[in-house]
């Protein structure tokens, strides 16, 4: 049941609202109650002052000023208030004065004076103080004042009934008891509809997302307000779909191109084998020619499969690097010497210019393969009698390696796709026999090798005078 976000939000909202309302009600009740008590204490002090003033005045006017009893009796008879009782005790605890035949509204003060005196005797402490006292099962607010007169000490107790104030507090508590549950119910209903309304775009996006698959990956979620959180979520999801769509398109194109590249050598192998087996008698030279064709196509097929396997492992992150310490200038010179035979077949001049002692910590085998791929690509698209050169130097705390050729360049509209797999700018030229090994994977592998070492490769320049591929490598690859 709690799997619904709307229900959980409603419960949390209701719990928070309940806590807030109860806290406000309890605070309000406590503040009002304390205010009532403070006002009662203030009133008791004023009444005590008035009572004692009357006692002193009566003692001065009395024929026997040394007698305090007359003053107490006169003060009690004059101070008759609703729900207020004045009691006076002597220093021995005996009752000096109490109201006679007084019937206050609170029935708890119907007790006799002796009963009241016995109940209030514990209040006669040495210090003046206020407090609550229980008499005849009811609680009252009391105030104790010590005074002296006619060379005698006495204690005045002002007893107040807070019946009306307690009735008000009870009414207030009852109102809170009705209002708070009603407010909680209404807030719960409102919170549920608010959560439902707020999450309705999420429900709509979930329904739309559930309908999107590989066959309709071009569809996107509707974004009502791109500036709020839900709009940002929908935009992020649409961006994810864009990346997935591009990835699917690359995958489809990769599979189609791989199938196309593999189909040609397989068809040649099958066709040549069928022709050879279909003739009863053939000369030794004819068999050798057929086997040579089969061998060349098998080699080309082997290179394609190896490149595909390399890229597949790289995409899966299963091609671990084997870094070691070596000199990049020496590696560049070795790669230049390795392709001299291939360049000599087209009378292409190979040169290598590099700074001396360029130490690097990287996978030597992969960097060698990257350089050979770049050199092979440069020789392949450089006309006879052209020139291919390597430049290697340190620059800004890293290494800059350039492979430059004097070929015809790459068309501007194709330069952004040269690192795609199976992409070749000149399909007709790549089908020549001398280009039998090419499958459009060399630059893609070179780009992955550079990225795997924390660097990058880019086409710096390409024009009718030639092309320049630049590789940036850190001195210490991760």
Buried (B, 14 or more C-beta within 10 A) or exposed (E): EEEEEBBEBBBEBBEEBBEEBEEEBEEEBEEBBEEBBEEBBEBBBEBBEEBBEBBBEBBEEBEEBEBBBBBBBBBBEEBEEEBBBBBBBBEEEEBBBBBEEBEBEBEBBEBEBEEBBBBBBEBBEEEBEBEEBEBBEBEBBBBBBBBEBBEBEBBBBBBBBBBEBBEBBEEBEEEBEEEBEEBBEEBBEBBBEBBBEEBEBBEBBEEBEEEBEEEEBEBBBEBEEEEEEBBEBBBEBBEEBEEEBEEEEEEEBBEEBBEEBBEBBEEBBEEBEEEBEEEEEBEEEEEEBBEEBBEBBBEBBEBBBEBBEBBEEBEEEEBEBEBEEBBBBBBBBBBBEBBEEBBEEBEBBBEBBBEEEBEBBBBBEBBBBBBBBBBBBBBBBBEEEBBBBBBBBBEEEBBBBBBBBBBBBBEEEBBEEBBBBBBBBBEEBBEEEEBBBBBBBBBBBBBBBBEBBBBEBEBEEBEEEBBBBBBBBBBBBE
